[in-house]
Amino acid sequence: QVQLVESGGGLVQAGGNLRLSCAASGRTFSAYAMGWFRQAPEKEREIVAAINRSGDITYIANSVKGRFTISKDNGKSTLYLQMNSLKPEDTAVYYCAAPFNSESYYDTPKSLKEYDYWGQGTQVTVSS
């Protein structure tokens, strides 16, 4: 059974930094792409970043490009989201997610429907 557990959220002032972690278990971490999503109050869940199974191809949403970085440590079965220069509009619950499979080396899934496993989420609040 795949389990994803996020950590690292919290309250930070605008301009500050946070690093989110997602510890994965239940299958071979290195064989699957991963993604980070976020959901603000009364808004739909949206993609923030995605990474291929080996960790050398990434996708970053335009809204966070240049400020957020996604990475994965396959040896530690952990996914990361480094968030710099945070803005109040980054306030949301952040979720890590994994697909059922990753057929292509180049896969960086970007849509909700491509993901089958989700963590419980971690709250990020950015004050102005």
Disulfide bonds with the S-S distance in Angstrom:
Cys22-Cys96 2.00
